[in-house]
Amino acid sequence: MKVTRHKLEVDYEYDFLMIGISCHEKPYRMAWAINEALELELGKTNPHLLSLKKSEPPVAFSQFVYELPDHEASFILIANKSEGSYLIPEMPAADYFLLVHGPYDNENNAMFMQKIRNIPFVLTTFTINPDQLKSKQNLVF
């Protein structure tokens, strides 16, 4: 008897603003500074667990989340580095990513970036197009 296999392919939409942040501070300090700069209330949640290799246990990436139910928007600050591994390996210069879901556009993105860039210990910020990332599937929560 011949067995037929079907492969399910899922295409995710990466419809959010993504800001890369370079700095040398701990995640809780970065979250506090972004809360102050953007007037948010990012709170620590369970880490984002990701199995980078099949034979190894999952790696935990720190994350902080703030959701605005009235505006159907959310902000997620996630660390790019953990236990010597990268969430997005092709972006080693980024220490954190700020993912902004909701009704925001490039003008809002520029304002977010400017306010984050004004945080004294932030080295730089940059916009990232998640569709162009090789490991964009790591951003699916």
C-alpha positions as semicolon CSV with decimal commas, in nm:
position;residue;x (nm);y (nm);z (nm)
1;M;0,000;0,000;0,000
2;K;0,140;0,335;-0,103
3;V;0,139;0,611;0,159
4;T;0,064;0,961;0,037
5;R;0,224;1,243;0,226
6;H;0,095;1,594;0,221
7;K;0,303;1,892;0,320
8;L;0,136;2,187;0,483
9;E;0,295;2,518;0,397
10;V;0,195;2,822;0,597
11;D;0,277;3,174;0,487
12;Y;0,280;3,417;0,776
13;E;0,228;3,787;0,731
14;Y;0,492;4,000;0,896
15;D;0,281;4,315;0,910
16;F;0,453;4,502;1,189
17;L;0,715;4,769;1,232
18;M;1,050;4,629;1,341
19;I;1,319;4,840;1,499
20;G;1,666;4,705;1,574
21;I;1,835;4,849;1,881
22;S;2,204;4,831;1,969
23;C;2,304;4,888;2,331
24;H;2,491;4,709;2,606
25;E;2,229;4,724;2,882
26;K;2,038;4,439;3,044
27;P;1,687;4,365;2,912
28;Y;1,503;4,503;3,216
29;R;1,693;4,832;3,189
30;M;1,623;4,858;2,816
31;A;1,253;4,795;2,877
32;W;1,244;5,060;3,151
33;A;1,411;5,317;2,924
34;I;1,171;5,246;2,636
35;N;0,878;5,275;2,877
36;E;1,004;5,620;2,976
37;A;1,082;5,732;2,620
38;L;0,762;5,607;2,452
39;E;0,530;5,632;2,754
40;L;0,454;5,260;2,746
41;E;0,413;4,997;3,014
42;L;0,624;4,710;2,882
43;G;0,606;4,425;3,129
44;K;0,820;4,113;3,151
45;T;0,651;3,800;3,021
46;N;0,759;3,442;2,980
47;P;1,066;3,421;2,758
48;H;1,030;3,336;2,392
49;L;1,151;2,976;2,365
50;L;1,305;2,876;2,036
51;S;1,469;2,553;1,929
52;L;1,752;2,663;1,704
53;K;1,879;2,309;1,642
54;K;1,677;1,989;1,657
55;S;1,915;1,806;1,891
56;E;1,948;2,091;2,144
57;P;1,706;2,224;2,406
58;P;1,523;2,550;2,332
59;V;1,693;2,883;2,397
60;A;1,505;3,144;2,606
61;F;1,501;3,502;2,473
62;S;1,385;3,770;2,718
63;Q;1,076;3,958;2,614
64;F;0,861;4,242;2,741
65;V;0,511;4,312;2,612
66;Y;0,262;4,599;2,625
67;E;-0,081;4,569;2,464
68;L;-0,323;4,851;2,388
69;P;-0,665;4,683;2,358
70;D;-0,848;5,000;2,251
71;H;-0,615;5,057;1,958
72;E;-0,560;4,690;1,878
73;A;-0,188;4,748;1,904
74;S;0,099;4,583;2,086
75;F;0,466;4,646;2,150
76;I;0,712;4,361;2,202
77;L;1,070;4,416;2,309
78;I;1,272;4,099;2,260
79;A;1,639;4,028;2,313
80;N;1,835;3,910;2,011
81;K;2,104;3,734;2,215
82;S;2,074;3,453;2,468
83;E;2,314;3,182;2,578
84;G;2,553;3,262;2,292
85;S;2,277;3,228;2,030
86;Y;2,092;3,483;1,820
87;L;1,718;3,503;1,761
88;I;1,794;3,657;1,420
89;P;2,148;3,538;1,334
90;E;2,184;3,766;1,030
91;M;2,144;4,072;1,259
92;P;2,428;4,028;1,513
93;A;2,462;4,407;1,560
94;A;2,112;4,426;1,709
95;D;2,088;4,358;2,081
96;Y;1,710;4,403;2,088
97;F;1,414;4,422;1,854
98;L;1,106;4,632;1,911
99;L;0,811;4,485;1,721
100;V;0,517;4,724;1,685
101;H;0,186;4,571;1,576
102;G;-0,107;4,794;1,497
103;P;-0,218;5,097;1,299
104;Y;0,127;5,255;1,273
105;D;0,309;5,378;0,965
106;N;0,657;5,495;0,866
107;E;0,600;5,836;1,025
108;N;0,530;5,668;1,361
109;N;0,832;5,445;1,305
110;A;1,059;5,747;1,260
111;M;0,920;5,904;1,578
112;F;0,970;5,578;1,775
113;M;1,326;5,548;1,646
114;Q;1,412;5,908;1,733
115;K;1,283;5,875;2,088
116;I;1,469;5,546;2,139
117;R;1,785;5,694;1,986
118;N;1,769;5,973;2,247
119;I;1,806;5,720;2,531
120;P;2,160;5,788;2,661
121;F;2,289;5,429;2,650
122;V;2,142;5,339;2,308
123;L;2,416;5,324;2,047
124;T;2,192;5,317;1,740
125;T;1,850;5,220;1,606
126;F;1,757;5,103;1,260
127;T;1,450;4,991;1,070
128;I;1,431;4,628;0,965
129;N;1,204;4,483;0,699
130;P;1,105;4,143;0,846
131;D;1,012;4,007;0,502
132;Q;1,378;4,031;0,397
133;L;1,512;3,831;0,692
134;K;1,629;3,478;0,629
135;S;1,524;3,366;0,978
136;K;1,198;3,563;0,997
137;Q;1,012;3,250;1,112
138;N;1,184;3,300;1,452
139;L;0,959;3,604;1,499
140;V;0,639;3,401;1,498
141;F;0,505;3,396;1,854
